Amino acid sequence: METVQKILLVITIIGAINWGLIGIMDFDLVASIFGSATFFTKMIYTIVGICGIINIGILMAHLDYKRD
């Protein structure tokens, strides 16, 4: 399970870097690689979003674990 968590975290970090590039330089790396509003671009965004949601669950589970 730890390996899956690390993979999810890496994908989330990649998404965060992309958002940082959009915010700082108005440059969307995913769209520049796969094209704007293509199936692959939407799939990448969806995967990053799902990984982020799963990471929230992992974070909450770890916080609950530490309280006990």
C-alpha positions in Angstrom: 0.0 0.0 0.0 2.9 2.4 0.7 4.0 2.1 -2.9 0.6 3.1 -4.2 0.5 6.0 -1.8 3.9 7.2 -3.1 2.7 6.9 -6.8 -0.4 8.9 -6.0 1.6 11.5 -4.2 4.0 11.9 -7.2 1.1 12.3 -9.6 -0.4 14.9 -7.3 2.9 16.8 -7.1 3.2 16.8 -10.9 -0.3 18.3 -11.0 0.7 20.9 -8.5 3.8 21.8 -10.5 1.6 22.2 -13.6 -0.8 24.5 -11.6 2.2 26.5 -10.4 3.4 27.0 -14.0 -0.1 28.1 -15.0 -0.2 30.6 -12.1 3.3 32.0 -12.5 3.9 31.9 -16.2 0.5 31.3 -17.7 2.0 28.1 -19.2 0.0 24.8 -19.2 2.5 22.0 -19.6 -0.1 19.3 -20.0 -1.9 21.2 -22.7 1.3 22.0 -24.5 2.3 18.3 -24.6 -1.1 16.7 -25.4 -3.0 19.6 -26.9 -5.7 21.8 -25.6 -8.9 20.1 -24.6 -8.0 16.8 -26.1 -9.1 13.4 -24.6 -5.6 12.8 -23.2 -5.4 16.3 -21.6 -8.8 15.7 -19.9 -7.7 12.2 -18.8 -4.5 13.6 -17.2 -6.5 16.3 -15.4 -9.0 13.7 -14.2 -6.3 11.3 -13.0 -4.5 14.1 -11.1 -7.8 15.2 -9.5 -8.6 11.6 -8.4 -5.1 11.2 -7.0 -5.6 14.5 -5.0 -8.9 13.3 -3.6 -7.3 9.9 -2.6 -4.4 11.8 -1.0 -6.9 13.7 1.2 -8.3 10.4 2.4 -4.8 9.1 3.1 -3.9 12.3 5.0 -7.1 12.1 7.1 -6.4 8.4 7.9 -2.9 9.3 9.1 -4.2 12.1 11.2 -6.8 9.8 12.8 -4.1 7.1 13.4 -1.8 9.6 15.2 -4.6 10.8 17.6 -5.1 7.3 19.0 
